[in-house]
Amino acid sequence: MLGFVSLLMDVSSEMIHALLPVYLVTVLGTSTITVGFIEGTAEATASITKIFSGALSDWLGRRKLLAAIGYGLAACTKPMFPLAPSASWLVAARFIDRVGKGIRGAPRDALVADIAPAELRGASFGLRQSLDTVGAFLGPLLAIVLMWWTSDDFRAVFWVAVLPAFLSFALIVFAVREPEHRQDGREVTNPLALAAIRQLGQAYWRVVIVGIVFTLARFSEAFLILRAQNVGLHTMWVPAVLVLMNIVYSMSAYPAGVLSDRFNRKGLLPVGLFFLAAADLALALMPNLVGVALGVILWGLHMGFTQGLFATLVADTAPPALRGTAYGYFNLFTGLAMLAASILAGALWDAFGPAATFLVGLGFALLSLVGLLAIGGPTGKPGISS
């Protein structure tokens, strides 16, 4: 049920996000660095909000309530996108939408961790991530059809995106049941206190450091869309970039999760980093549709082999009573890294062009591999903290 909640909200969000960078640049005339700033700020906003919602879910012991509030807020902001008369309104809409994502993200992930058996934790997060990503490619696919049907009417597509968002909210309210909140003997008084931070443990903070290093090596998928437009893809077909990426992402996330249950999870992280480096190389050195398609496929494989895995690693290493807080901190620091990476990518694009942007991304990916080897493994055996 949580997977289908994510699927419907992603259909709505990606219908909008697949078109928003092009809409901002071609219709409203904003610069590429502005797109990077908007995308980075949006994701950082979600990440900062997650620390408070995650800690609150630990303190209250009620994760579904906060997740439902987050999905409801995101649904209510969707009509702002077709109604926005200027870029500033779109920034506000994107900001509020990401606040909703921030409110729901950590409690939802902690709820998955509460439900899933330890020996199937990787598969459980992989399944939810796969369903989430199915929505992420259905959304752009619908956007393509609607852009064709409406003769490139951006606002009409944005209006259609409102419906699945409210269906998602209804599903979590009426179809998702929360299990009894499980404790592990630790009393949770203030999850943001220094004592609680120390209880998260060294293994957990190693996961956070690795996550930051990974995030610095990638930036918003908005730049994949802009690269496709840069090499000549027609506006109507631009959402196909996210369709392709998310098909690959959804097909690889669940198998990657299953593999992580059977083998040491650390061993899969360099695989994801290799896919990211290869994607940057293709996007930088092959300025044509074939190169973009190859880069997008590799980018999707990188997402499939890292995103669900990191969620599983957090569940492995964090105490059950502090899982909401743990997801909050992880998303806070990786979100700030995403903000820095996206702003840098936008500045490089404006100053030196798209090839330079992806070549610098390649450099960060290689540095991340060195950093990963230097930091060491976040966990030992799957499902066991170390």
Secondary structure, DSSP 8 states (H G I E B T S, - for coil): -HHHHHHHHHHHHHHHHTTHHHIIIIIS---HHHHHHHHHHHHHHHHHHHHHHHHHHHHHS-HHHHHHHHHHHHHHHTTHHHH--SHHHHHHHHHHHHHHHHHHHHHHHHHHHHHS-GGGHHHHHHHHHHHHHHHHHHHHHHHHHHHHHTTS-HHHHHHHTHHHHHHHHHHHHHH---------S---S-TTSHHHHHHTHHHHHHHHHHHHHHHHT---THHHHHHHHHTT--GGGTTHHHHHHHHHHHHHHHHHHHHHHHS-GGGGHHHHHHHHHHHHHHHHH--SHHHHHHHHHHHHHHHHTTHHHHHHHHHHHS-GGGHHHHHHHHHHHHHHHHHHHHHHHHHHHHHH-HHHHHHHHHHHHHHHHHHHHHH--S-SSTT---
